[in-house]
């Protein structure tokens, strides 16, 4: 388990991620992280945008269900 302290960053508060945390999250300086709440009330820090993931799932479903329509429109 990794732990972090909340620190002051300008007029805001922030968390400093160690190299180990960056490696485990597979992120680098400048990347965006998302704090999401899990159904059990826990919080998760992730580099994946849950809204974008949902949009992609919907797009894949539409592409699968309407494959013939999309193929006709592409001509």
DSSP file (Angstrom, degrees, kcal/mol; ACC not computed):
  #  RESIDUE AA STRUCTURE BP1 BP2  ACC     N-H-->O    O-->H-N    N-H-->O    O-->H-N    TCO  KAPPA ALPHA  PHI   PSI    X-CA   Y-CA   Z-CA
    1    1 A X              0   0    0      0, 0.0     2,-0.4     0, 0.0     0, 0.0   0.000 360.0 360.0 360.0 137.3    0.0    0.0    0.0
    2    2 A X        -     0   0    0     18,-0.0     2,-0.3    19,-0.0     0, 0.0  -0.823 360.0-163.6-102.0 143.5    1.2    3.5   -0.9
    3    3 A X        -     0   0    0     -2,-0.4     2,-0.3     2,-0.0     0, 0.0  -0.949   4.7-171.1-128.4 152.2    0.4    6.5    1.3
    4    4 A X        -     0   0    0     -2,-0.3     2,-0.4    13,-0.1    13,-0.1  -0.959  17.1-130.4-139.5 153.1    0.6   10.2    0.6
    5    5 A X        -     0   0    0     -2,-0.3    11,-0.7    11,-0.2     2,-0.4  -0.829  24.1-120.7-103.8 144.8    0.3   13.4    2.6
    6    6 A X  E     -A   15   0A   0     -2,-0.4     2,-0.3     9,-0.1     9,-0.2  -0.711  40.5-179.9 -81.7 132.2   -1.8   16.3    1.6
    7    7 A X  E     -A   14   0A   0      7,-3.3     7,-3.1    -2,-0.4     2,-0.4  -0.843  32.3 -94.9-131.0 165.1    0.3   19.4    1.1
    8    8 A X  E     -A   13   0A   0     -2,-0.3     2,-0.4     5,-0.2     5,-0.3  -0.690  32.8-177.5 -84.1 132.0   -0.2   23.0    0.1
    9    9 A X  E >   -A   12   0A   0      3,-2.6     3,-2.0    -2,-0.4     2,-0.3  -0.888  64.6 -57.1-129.6  98.1    0.3   23.9   -3.6
   10   10 A X  T 3  S-     0   0    0     -2,-0.4     0, 0.0     1,-0.3     0, 0.0  -0.528 119.2 -21.4  65.1-125.6   -0.1   27.6   -4.1
   11   11 A X  T 3  S+     0   0    0     -2,-0.3    -1,-0.3    -3,-0.1     2,-0.2   0.321 133.1  65.9 -95.5   6.8   -3.6   28.5   -2.8
   12   12 A X  E <  S-A    9   0A   0     -3,-2.0    -3,-2.6     0, 0.0     2,-0.3  -0.536  81.4-112.0-116.4-178.6   -4.8   24.8   -3.2
   13   13 A X  E     +A    8   0A   0     -5,-0.3     2,-0.3    -2,-0.2    -5,-0.2  -0.895  37.6 171.0-114.7 150.3   -4.0   21.5   -1.6
   14   14 A X  E     -A    7   0A   0     -7,-3.1    -7,-3.3    -2,-0.3     2,-0.4  -0.932  29.6-122.9-150.9 172.6   -2.4   18.6   -3.4
   15   15 A X  E     -A    6   0A   0     -2,-0.3     2,-0.6    -9,-0.2    -9,-0.1  -0.984  20.8-139.1-122.9 132.3   -0.8   15.2   -3.2
   16   16 A X        -     0   0    0    -11,-0.7     2,-0.4    -2,-0.4   -11,-0.2  -0.824  18.4-148.0 -92.3 122.9    2.7   14.5   -4.3
   17   17 A X        -     0   0    0     -2,-0.6   -13,-0.1   -13,-0.1     2,-0.0  -0.765  11.2-133.3 -93.1 134.1    3.0   11.1   -6.0
   18   18 A X     >  -     0   0    0     -2,-0.4     4,-2.4     1,-0.1     5,-0.2  -0.269  28.5-103.4 -75.2 168.1    6.2    9.1   -5.7
   19   19 A X  H  > S+     0   0    0      1,-0.2     4,-2.3     2,-0.2     5,-0.2   0.876 124.3  54.6 -59.6 -37.1    8.0    7.5   -8.7
   20   20 A X  H  > S+     0   0    0      2,-0.2     4,-2.3     1,-0.2    -1,-0.2   0.904 108.5  47.6 -64.3 -41.5    6.6    4.2   -7.5
   21   21 A X  H  > S+     0   0    0      2,-0.2     4,-2.3     1,-0.2    -2,-0.2   0.916 111.4  50.5 -66.0 -43.1    3.0    5.5   -7.6
   22   22 A X  H  X>S+     0   0    0     -4,-2.4     5,-2.1     1,-0.2     4,-1.0   0.906 111.8  48.5 -60.1 -42.0    3.5    7.1  -11.0
   23   23 A X  H  <5S+     0   0    0     -4,-2.3     3,-0.3     1,-0.2    -2,-0.2   0.913 111.8  48.2 -65.9 -42.7    4.8    3.8  -12.3
   24   24 A X  H  <5S+     0   0    0     -4,-2.3    -1,-0.2     1,-0.2    -2,-0.2   0.853 115.9  43.7 -68.5 -33.4    1.9    1.8  -10.9
   25   25 A X  H  <5S-     0   0    0     -4,-2.3    -1,-0.2    -5,-0.2    22,-0.2   0.613 106.0-132.0 -82.1 -13.1   -0.6    4.2  -12.3
   26   26 A X  T  <5 +     0   0    0     -4,-1.0     2,-0.3    -3,-0.3    -3,-0.2   0.928  62.7 126.8  58.5  48.6    1.3    4.3  -15.6
   27   27 A X      < -     0   0    0     -5,-2.1     2,-0.3    -6,-0.1    -1,-0.2  -0.843  42.9-156.8-128.1 166.3    1.2    8.1  -15.7
   28   28 A X    >   -     0   0    0     -2,-0.3     3,-2.3    -3,-0.1    -5,-0.0  -0.857  45.5 -59.5-135.6 172.0    3.7   10.9  -16.1
   29   29 A X  T 3  S+     0   0    0     -2,-0.3     3,-0.1     1,-0.3    -1,-0.0  -0.273 123.2  26.2 -54.9 131.9    3.9   14.6  -15.2
   30   30 A X  T 3  S+     0   0    0      1,-0.4    -1,-0.3    -3,-0.0     2,-0.0   0.175  90.0 125.3  98.4 -17.0    1.0   16.5  -16.9
   31   31 A X    <   -     0   0    0     -3,-2.3     2,-0.4     1,-0.1    -1,-0.4  -0.343  61.4-117.3 -71.0 157.8   -1.4   13.5  -17.2
   32   32 A X        -     0   0    0     15,-0.2     2,-0.3    -3,-0.1    -1,-0.1  -0.820  25.3-162.4 -98.7 136.1   -4.9   13.8  -15.7
   33   33 A X        -     0   0    0     -2,-0.4     2,-0.4    -6,-0.0    14,-0.2  -0.882   6.4-146.7-114.5 150.9   -6.0   11.6  -12.9
   34   34 A X  E     -B   46   0B   0     12,-3.6    12,-2.8    -2,-0.3     2,-0.7  -0.957   3.4-148.8-120.7 134.8   -9.6   11.0  -11.9
   35   35 A X  E     -B   45   0B   0     -2,-0.4     2,-0.3    10,-0.2    10,-0.2  -0.912  26.9-179.3-101.4 113.9  -10.9   10.3   -8.4
   36   36 A X  E     -B   44   0B   0      8,-2.9     8,-3.0    -2,-0.7     2,-0.5  -0.844  25.2-127.7-116.5 151.8  -14.0    8.1   -8.6
   37   37 A X  E     -B   43   0B   0     -2,-0.3     6,-0.2     6,-0.2     2,-0.1  -0.857  23.1-142.5 -99.3 129.7  -16.2    6.7   -5.9
   38   38 A X    >   -     0   0    0      4,-3.3     3,-2.3    -2,-0.5     6,-0.0  -0.445  28.2-104.9 -84.6 161.4  -16.8    2.9   -5.9
   39   39 A X  T 3  S+     0   0    0      1,-0.3    -1,-0.1     2,-0.1    -2,-0.0   0.795 120.8  58.5 -56.7 -28.9  -20.1    1.3   -5.0
   40   40 A X  T 3  S-     0   0    0      1,-0.1    -1,-0.3     2,-0.1     3,-0.1   0.416 122.9-103.9 -83.7   4.4  -18.7    0.3   -1.6
   41   41 A X  S <  S+     0   0    0     -3,-2.3    -2,-0.1     1,-0.3    -1,-0.1   0.319  81.7 127.3  92.9  -8.4  -18.0    4.0   -0.7
   42   42 A X        -     0   0    0     -5,-0.1    -4,-3.3     1,-0.0     2,-0.4  -0.338  55.3-126.4 -75.3 163.1  -14.2    3.7   -1.3
   43   43 A X  E     -B   37   0B   0     -6,-0.2     2,-0.4    -3,-0.1    -6,-0.2  -0.874  17.9-159.5-112.7 147.8  -12.4    6.1   -3.6
   44   44 A X  E     -B   36   0B   0     -8,-3.0    -8,-2.9    -2,-0.4     2,-0.6  -0.984   9.6-149.2-127.8 137.4  -10.2    5.2   -6.5
   45   45 A X  E     +B   35   0B   0     -2,-0.4     2,-0.3   -10,-0.2   -10,-0.2  -0.930  33.6 163.0-103.6 120.0   -7.5    7.3   -8.2
   46   46 A X  E     -B   34   0B   0    -12,-2.8   -12,-3.6    -2,-0.6   -21,-0.1  -0.976  47.0-140.3-141.2 149.1   -7.3    6.3  -11.9
   47   47 A X  S    S+     0   0    0     -2,-0.3     2,-0.5   -14,-0.2   -15,-0.2   0.502  81.2  94.3 -82.6  -3.4   -5.9    7.7  -15.1
   48   48 A X  S    S-     0   0    0    -14,-0.2     2,-0.7     4,-0.0    -2,-0.1  -0.790  76.2-133.0 -97.5 127.1   -9.0    6.5  -17.0
   49   49 A X     >  -     0   0    0     -2,-0.5     4,-2.4     1,-0.2     5,-0.2  -0.660  12.0-156.5 -76.7 112.3  -11.9    8.9  -17.5
   50   50 A X  H  > S+     0   0    0     -2,-0.7     4,-2.0     1,-0.2    -1,-0.2   0.842  92.1  53.5 -63.5 -32.4  -15.0    7.0  -16.5
   51   51 A X  H  > S+     0   0    0      2,-0.2     4,-2.2     1,-0.2    -1,-0.2   0.910 110.2  47.1 -66.8 -41.4  -17.2    9.2  -18.7
   52   52 A X  H  > S+     0   0    0      2,-0.2     4,-2.5     1,-0.2    -2,-0.2   0.899 110.0  53.5 -65.7 -40.5  -15.1    8.6  -21.7
   53   53 A X  H  X S+     0   0    0     -4,-2.4     4,-2.1     1,-0.2    -1,-0.2   0.907 109.4  48.5 -61.0 -41.5  -15.1    4.9  -21.0
   54   54 A X  H  X S+     0   0    0     -4,-2.0     4,-2.3     2,-0.2    -1,-0.2   0.913 110.3  51.3 -64.4 -42.7  -18.9    4.9  -20.9
   55   55 A X  H  X S+     0   0    0     -4,-2.2     4,-2.5     1,-0.2    -2,-0.2   0.896 110.1  49.6 -61.1 -40.2  -19.0    6.8  -24.2
   56   56 A X  H  X S+     0   0    0     -4,-2.5     4,-2.6     2,-0.2    -1,-0.2   0.886 108.5  52.3 -67.6 -38.7  -16.7    4.3  -25.9
   57   57 A X  H  X S+     0   0    0     -4,-2.1     4,-2.1     2,-0.2    -2,-0.2   0.927 111.8  46.5 -61.5 -44.0  -18.8    1.4  -24.6
   58   58 A X  H  X S+     0   0    0     -4,-2.3     4,-2.5     2,-0.2    -2,-0.2   0.908 112.1  50.7 -64.2 -42.1  -21.9    3.0  -26.1
   59   59 A X  H  X S+     0   0    0     -4,-2.5     4,-2.7     1,-0.2    -2,-0.2   0.913 110.2  49.5 -62.7 -42.6  -20.1    3.8  -29.4
   60   60 A X  H  X S+     0   0    0     -4,-2.6     4,-2.0     2,-0.2    -1,-0.2   0.888 110.7  50.4 -64.3 -38.6  -18.9    0.2  -29.7
   61   61 A X  H  X S+     0   0    0     -4,-2.1     4,-3.0     2,-0.2     5,-0.2   0.923 112.0  47.1 -65.0 -43.6  -22.4   -1.1  -29.0
   62   62 A X  H  X S+     0   0    0     -4,-2.5     4,-2.8     1,-0.2    -2,-0.2   0.921 111.5  51.1 -63.0 -44.1  -23.9    1.2  -31.7
   63   63 A X  H  < S+     0   0    0     -4,-2.7    -1,-0.2     1,-0.2    -2,-0.2   0.866 114.9  43.9 -62.9 -34.9  -21.2    0.2  -34.2
   64   64 A X  H >< S+     0   0    0     -4,-2.0     3,-0.9    -5,-0.2    -2,-0.2   0.942 118.1  42.1 -73.6 -47.9  -21.9   -3.5  -33.5
   65   65 A X  H 3< S+     0   0    0     -4,-3.0     3,-0.2     1,-0.2    -2,-0.2   0.853 124.1  35.9 -69.5 -35.4  -25.7   -3.2  -33.6
   66   66 A X  T 3X S+     0   0    0     -4,-2.8     4,-2.5    -5,-0.2    -1,-0.2  -0.113  75.9 131.5-110.6  34.6  -25.9   -0.8  -36.6
   67   67 A X  H <> S+     0   0    0     -3,-0.9     4,-2.0     1,-0.2    -1,-0.2   0.880  73.4  47.8 -55.4 -44.7  -23.0   -2.3  -38.6
   68   68 A X  H  > S+     0   0    0     -3,-0.2     4,-2.1     2,-0.2    -1,-0.2   0.886 111.4  50.0 -69.0 -39.1  -24.9   -2.5  -41.9
   69   69 A X  H  > S+     0   0    0      2,-0.2     4,-2.3     1,-0.2    -2,-0.2   0.929 112.4  47.4 -63.3 -45.7  -26.2    1.1  -41.6
   70   70 A X  H  X S+     0   0    0     -4,-2.5     4,-1.4     1,-0.2    -2,-0.2   0.870 110.1  52.9 -64.6 -36.4  -22.7    2.4  -40.9
   71   71 A X  H  < S+     0   0    0     -4,-2.0     4,-0.5    -5,-0.2    -1,-0.2   0.900 110.2  48.0 -65.5 -40.5  -21.3    0.4  -43.8
   72   72 A X  H >< S+     0   0    0     -4,-2.1     3,-0.9     1,-0.2    -2,-0.2   0.889 110.5  51.3 -66.6 -39.8  -23.9    1.9  -46.2
   73   73 A X  H 3< S+     0   0    0     -4,-2.3    -1,-0.2     1,-0.2    -2,-0.2   0.780 102.7  61.1 -68.2 -25.9  -23.2    5.4  -45.0
   74   74 A X  T 3<        0   0    0     -4,-1.4    -1,-0.2     1,-0.2    -2,-0.2   0.649 360.0 360.0 -76.2 -14.4  -19.5    4.9  -45.5
   75   75 A X    <         0   0    0     -3,-0.9    -1,-0.2    -4,-0.5    -2,-0.1   0.465 360.0 360.0 -78.5 360.0  -20.0    4.4  -49.3
